[in-house]
Amino acid sequence: MKTNALASLVLSAAVCALASCASQPVADAGGDNPAPDMARSCNADAAVGAVGKSATPELVEQARRDAGAGIARTLRPGQVVTMEYRGDRLNLDVDDRNVVTGVRCG
């Protein structure tokens, strides 16, 4: 009887451990953006008009829409960022004055 109870306990623990390894949606660095929509893609060429302009929230949103991206982020010099590739993300590189110096997807 004790052997069956112990075997059941071990089996339950193993199932729980395996379930915790299942793929889970991840959030972007900000934590409030859902995992990428794989059907959406980004076209940085369509957002090149943002280069040379101040990265206001309105400009970033317009660039995101122009690129067809699901999400956009500004990257400042020396800023620590996540490096995972997201095909639905537009990255706007800005200088120390918050002026867009480049756009790229990922």
mmCIF file of the C-alpha atoms, coordinates in Angstrom:
data_MODEL
# 
_entry.id   MODEL 
# 
loop_
_atom_site.group_PDB 
_atom_site.id 
_atom_site.type_symbol 
_atom_site.label_atom_id 
_atom_site.label_alt_id 
_atom_site.label_comp_id 
_atom_site.label_asym_id 
_atom_site.label_entity_id 
_atom_site.label_seq_id 
_atom_site.pdbx_PDB_ins_code 
_atom_site.Cartn_x 
_atom_site.Cartn_y 
_atom_site.Cartn_z 
_atom_site.occupancy 
_atom_site.B_iso_or_equiv 
_atom_site.pdbx_formal_charge 
_atom_site.auth_seq_id 
_atom_site.auth_comp_id 
_atom_site.auth_asym_id 
_atom_site.auth_atom_id 
_atom_site.pdbx_PDB_model_num 
ATOM 1   C CA . MET A 1 1   ? 0.000  0.000  0.000   1.00 0.00 ? 1   MET A CA 1 
ATOM 2   C CA . LYS A 1 2   ? 2.773  2.440  0.924   1.00 0.00 ? 2   LYS A CA 1 
ATOM 3   C CA . THR A 1 3   ? 4.579  1.608  -2.320  1.00 0.00 ? 3   THR A CA 1 
ATOM 4   C CA . ASN A 1 4   ? 1.527  2.558  -4.425  1.00 0.00 ? 4   ASN A CA 1 
ATOM 5   C CA . ALA A 1 5   ? 1.075  5.827  -2.532  1.00 0.00 ? 5   ALA A CA 1 
ATOM 6   C CA . LEU A 1 6   ? 4.766  6.652  -2.959  1.00 0.00 ? 6   LEU A CA 1 
ATOM 7   C CA . ALA A 1 7   ? 4.676  5.765  -6.660  1.00 0.00 ? 7   ALA A CA 1 
ATOM 8   C CA . SER A 1 8   ? 1.585  7.962  -7.106  1.00 0.00 ? 8   SER A CA 1 
ATOM 9   C CA . LEU A 1 9   ? 3.293  10.855 -5.370  1.00 0.00 ? 9   LEU A CA 1 
ATOM 10  C CA . VAL A 1 10  ? 6.433  10.510 -7.497  1.00 0.00 ? 10  VAL A CA 1 
ATOM 11  C CA . LEU A 1 11  ? 4.361  10.256 -10.693 1.00 0.00 ? 11  LEU A CA 1 
ATOM 12  C CA . SER A 1 12  ? 2.332  13.349 -9.734  1.00 0.00 ? 12  SER A CA 1 
ATOM 13  C CA . ALA A 1 13  ? 5.491  15.319 -9.041  1.00 0.00 ? 13  ALA A CA 1 
ATOM 14  C CA . ALA A 1 14  ? 6.955  14.270 -12.392 1.00 0.00 ? 14  ALA A CA 1 
ATOM 15  C CA . VAL A 1 15  ? 3.795  15.317 -14.266 1.00 0.00 ? 15  VAL A CA 1 
ATOM 16  C CA . CYS A 1 16  ? 3.799  18.706 -12.524 1.00 0.00 ? 16  CYS A CA 1 
ATOM 17  C CA . ALA A 1 17  ? 7.471  19.215 -13.349 1.00 0.00 ? 17  ALA A CA 1 
ATOM 18  C CA . LEU A 1 18  ? 6.891  18.417 -17.019 1.00 0.00 ? 18  LEU A CA 1 
ATOM 19  C CA . ALA A 1 19  ? 3.844  20.672 -17.188 1.00 0.00 ? 19  ALA A CA 1 
ATOM 20  C CA . SER A 1 20  ? 5.924  23.582 -15.946 1.00 0.00 ? 20  SER A CA 1 
ATOM 21  C CA . CYS A 1 21  ? 8.228  23.125 -18.965 1.00 0.00 ? 21  CYS A CA 1 
ATOM 22  C CA . ALA A 1 22  ? 5.416  23.715 -21.462 1.00 0.00 ? 22  ALA A CA 1 
ATOM 23  C CA . SER A 1 23  ? 5.737  26.767 -23.694 1.00 0.00 ? 23  SER A CA 1 
ATOM 24  C CA . GLN A 1 24  ? 4.192  29.859 -22.219 1.00 0.00 ? 24  GLN A CA 1 
ATOM 25  C CA . PRO A 1 25  ? 3.580  33.200 -23.927 1.00 0.00 ? 25  PRO A CA 1 
ATOM 26  C CA . VAL A 1 26  ? 6.267  35.688 -22.974 1.00 0.00 ? 26  VAL A CA 1 
ATOM 27  C CA . ALA A 1 27  ? 6.010  39.402 -22.474 1.00 0.00 ? 27  ALA A CA 1 
ATOM 28  C CA . ASP A 1 28  ? 8.260  41.959 -24.107 1.00 0.00 ? 28  ASP A CA 1 
ATOM 29  C CA . ALA A 1 29  ? 10.888 43.747 -22.027 1.00 0.00 ? 29  ALA A CA 1 
ATOM 30  C CA . GLY A 1 30  ? 8.271  46.196 -20.785 1.00 0.00 ? 30  GLY A CA 1 
ATOM 31  C CA . GLY A 1 31  ? 6.196  43.315 -19.491 1.00 0.00 ? 31  GLY A CA 1 
ATOM 32  C CA . ASP A 1 32  ? 2.875  44.563 -20.790 1.00 0.00 ? 32  ASP A CA 1 
ATOM 33  C CA . ASN A 1 33  ? 3.054  43.500 -24.417 1.00 0.00 ? 33  ASN A CA 1 
ATOM 34  C CA . PRO A 1 34  ? 1.871  40.034 -25.405 1.00 0.00 ? 34  PRO A CA 1 
ATOM 35  C CA . ALA A 1 35  ? 3.949  37.501 -27.272 1.00 0.00 ? 35  ALA A CA 1 
ATOM 36  C CA . PRO A 1 36  ? 4.408  38.303 -30.952 1.00 0.00 ? 36  PRO A CA 1 
ATOM 37  C CA . ASP A 1 37  ? 1.653  37.603 -33.417 1.00 0.00 ? 37  ASP A CA 1 
ATOM 38  C CA . MET A 1 38  ? 3.503  35.433 -35.909 1.00 0.00 ? 38  MET A CA 1 
ATOM 39  C CA . ALA A 1 39  ? 1.093  36.420 -38.676 1.00 0.00 ? 39  ALA A CA 1 
ATOM 40  C CA . ARG A 1 40  ? 2.257  40.038 -38.449 1.00 0.00 ? 40  ARG A CA 1 
ATOM 41  C CA . SER A 1 41  ? 5.571  41.199 -39.822 1.00 0.00 ? 41  SER A CA 1 
ATOM 42  C CA . CYS A 1 42  ? 7.564  44.391 -39.835 1.00 0.00 ? 42  CYS A CA 1 
ATOM 43  C CA . ASN A 1 43  ? 8.817  46.429 -42.812 1.00 0.00 ? 43  ASN A CA 1 
ATOM 44  C CA . ALA A 1 44  ? 11.373 48.949 -41.544 1.00 0.00 ? 44  ALA A CA 1 
ATOM 45  C CA . ASP A 1 45  ? 11.689 50.560 -44.989 1.00 0.00 ? 45  ASP A CA 1 
ATOM 46  C CA . ALA A 1 46  ? 8.135  51.855 -44.622 1.00 0.00 ? 46  ALA A CA 1 
ATOM 47  C CA . ALA A 1 47  ? 9.087  53.669 -41.392 1.00 0.00 ? 47  ALA A CA 1 
ATOM 48  C CA . VAL A 1 48  ? 12.296 55.327 -42.602 1.00 0.00 ? 48  VAL A CA 1 
ATOM 49  C CA . GLY A 1 49  ? 10.499 58.689 -42.585 1.00 0.00 ? 49  GLY A CA 1 
ATOM 50  C CA . ALA A 1 50  ? 10.950 58.758 -38.795 1.00 0.00 ? 50  ALA A CA 1 
ATOM 51  C CA . VAL A 1 51  ? 14.733 59.132 -39.117 1.00 0.00 ? 51  VAL A CA 1 
ATOM 52  C CA . GLY A 1 52  ? 15.902 62.615 -38.150 1.00 0.00 ? 52  GLY A CA 1 
ATOM 53  C CA . LYS A 1 53  ? 12.762 63.406 -36.142 1.00 0.00 ? 53  LYS A CA 1 
ATOM 54  C CA . SER A 1 54  ? 12.203 63.560 -32.389 1.00 0.00 ? 54  SER A CA 1 
ATOM 55  C CA . ALA A 1 55  ? 10.904 60.223 -31.035 1.00 0.00 ? 55  ALA A CA 1 
ATOM 56  C CA . THR A 1 56  ? 7.661  61.461 -29.547 1.00 0.00 ? 56  THR A CA 1 
ATOM 57  C CA . PRO A 1 57  ? 5.031  58.878 -28.605 1.00 0.00 ? 57  PRO A CA 1 
ATOM 58  C CA . GLU A 1 58  ? 3.016  59.987 -31.626 1.00 0.00 ? 58  GLU A CA 1 
ATOM 59  C CA . LEU A 1 59  ? 5.962  59.530 -34.015 1.00 0.00 ? 59  LEU A CA 1 
ATOM 60  C CA . VAL A 1 60  ? 6.785  56.095 -32.592 1.00 0.00 ? 60  VAL A CA 1 
ATOM 61  C CA . GLU A 1 61  ? 3.166  54.987 -33.009 1.00 0.00 ? 61  GLU A CA 1 
ATOM 62  C CA . GLN A 1 62  ? 3.014  56.340 -36.570 1.00 0.00 ? 62  GLN A CA 1 
ATOM 63  C CA . ALA A 1 63  ? 6.267  54.556 -37.449 1.00 0.00 ? 63  ALA A CA 1 
ATOM 64  C CA . ARG A 1 64  ? 4.886  51.333 -35.948 1.00 0.00 ? 64  ARG A CA 1 
ATOM 65  C CA . ARG A 1 65  ? 1.737  51.600 -38.068 1.00 0.00 ? 65  ARG A CA 1 
ATOM 66  C CA . ASP A 1 66  ? 3.719  52.511 -41.195 1.00 0.00 ? 66  ASP A CA 1 
ATOM 67  C CA . ALA A 1 67  ? 5.959  49.464 -40.701 1.00 0.00 ? 67  ALA A CA 1 
ATOM 68  C CA . GLY A 1 68  ? 2.996  47.179 -40.060 1.00 0.00 ? 68  GLY A CA 1 
ATOM 69  C CA . ALA A 1 69  ? 4.596  46.154 -36.765 1.00 0.00 ? 69  ALA A CA 1 
ATOM 70  C CA . GLY A 1 70  ? 2.707  44.903 -33.750 1.00 0.00 ? 70  GLY A CA 1 
ATOM 71  C CA . ILE A 1 71  ? 4.969  46.743 -31.337 1.00 0.00 ? 71  ILE A CA 1 
ATOM 72  C CA . ALA A 1 72  ? 7.659  49.433 -31.419 1.00 0.00 ? 72  ALA A CA 1 
ATOM 73  C CA . ARG A 1 73  ? 10.386 50.403 -28.999 1.00 0.00 ? 73  ARG A CA 1 
ATOM 74  C CA . THR A 1 74  ? 12.972 53.143 -28.842 1.00 0.00 ? 74  THR A CA 1 
ATOM 75  C CA . LEU A 1 75  ? 16.549 52.152 -28.108 1.00 0.00 ? 75  LEU A CA 1 
ATOM 76  C CA . ARG A 1 76  ? 18.829 54.706 -26.519 1.00 0.00 ? 76  ARG A CA 1 
ATOM 77  C CA . PRO A 1 77  ? 22.645 54.607 -26.621 1.00 0.00 ? 77  PRO A CA 1 
ATOM 78  C CA . GLY A 1 78  ? 23.953 52.142 -24.043 1.00 0.00 ? 78  GLY A CA 1 
ATOM 79  C CA . GLN A 1 79  ? 20.472 50.946 -23.093 1.00 0.00 ? 79  GLN A CA 1 
ATOM 80  C CA . VAL A 1 80  ? 20.224 47.305 -22.013 1.00 0.00 ? 80  VAL A CA 1 
ATOM 81  C CA . VAL A 1 81  ? 17.639 45.504 -24.141 1.00 0.00 ? 81  VAL A CA 1 
ATOM 82  C CA . THR A 1 82  ? 16.387 42.011 -24.738 1.00 0.00 ? 82  THR A CA 1 
ATOM 83  C CA . MET A 1 83  ? 17.975 40.397 -27.771 1.00 0.00 ? 83  MET A CA 1 
ATOM 84  C CA . GLU A 1 84  ? 15.303 37.933 -28.843 1.00 0.00 ? 84  GLU A CA 1 
ATOM 85  C CA . TYR A 1 85  ? 14.172 38.405 -32.410 1.00 0.00 ? 85  TYR A CA 1 
ATOM 86  C CA . ARG A 1 86  ? 10.548 39.428 -32.920 1.00 0.00 ? 86  ARG A CA 1 
ATOM 87  C CA . GLY A 1 87  ? 9.420  39.707 -36.497 1.00 0.00 ? 87  GLY A CA 1 
ATOM 88  C CA . ASP A 1 88  ? 6.552  41.962 -35.439 1.00 0.00 ? 88  ASP A CA 1 
ATOM 89  C CA . ARG A 1 89  ? 8.671  44.556 -33.602 1.00 0.00 ? 89  ARG A CA 1 
ATOM 90  C CA . LEU A 1 90  ? 10.014 47.866 -34.925 1.00 0.00 ? 90  LEU A CA 1 
ATOM 91  C CA . ASN A 1 91  ? 13.139 49.196 -33.205 1.00 0.00 ? 91  ASN A CA 1 
ATOM 92  C CA . LEU A 1 92  ? 13.827 52.910 -33.406 1.00 0.00 ? 92  LEU A CA 1 
ATOM 93  C CA . ASP A 1 93  ? 17.410 53.812 -32.520 1.00 0.00 ? 93  ASP A CA 1 
ATOM 94  C CA . VAL A 1 94  ? 17.651 57.283 -30.982 1.00 0.00 ? 94  VAL A CA 1 
ATOM 95  C CA . ASP A 1 95  ? 20.570 59.490 -29.979 1.00 0.00 ? 95  ASP A CA 1 
ATOM 96  C CA . ASP A 1 96  ? 21.075 61.253 -26.641 1.00 0.00 ? 96  ASP A CA 1 
ATOM 97  C CA . ARG A 1 97  ? 18.717 64.026 -27.795 1.00 0.00 ? 97  ARG A CA 1 
ATOM 98  C CA . ASN A 1 98  ? 15.934 61.471 -28.544 1.00 0.00 ? 98  ASN A CA 1 
ATOM 99  C CA . VAL A 1 99  ? 16.248 61.955 -32.299 1.00 0.00 ? 99  VAL A CA 1 
ATOM 100 C CA . VAL A 1 100 ? 15.675 58.819 -34.395 1.00 0.00 ? 100 VAL A CA 1 
ATOM 101 C CA . THR A 1 101 ? 18.916 57.750 -36.061 1.00 0.00 ? 101 THR A CA 1 
ATOM 102 C CA . GLY A 1 102 ? 17.737 54.458 -37.547 1.00 0.00 ? 102 GLY A CA 1 
ATOM 103 C CA . VAL A 1 103 ? 14.860 52.000 -37.825 1.00 0.00 ? 103 VAL A CA 1 
ATOM 104 C CA . ARG A 1 104 ? 15.002 48.232 -38.030 1.00 0.00 ? 104 ARG A CA 1 
ATOM 105 C CA . CYS A 1 105 ? 12.831 45.240 -37.334 1.00 0.00 ? 105 CYS A CA 1 
ATOM 106 C CA . GLY A 1 106 ? 13.427 42.566 -34.779 1.00 0.00 ? 106 GLY A CA 1 
# 
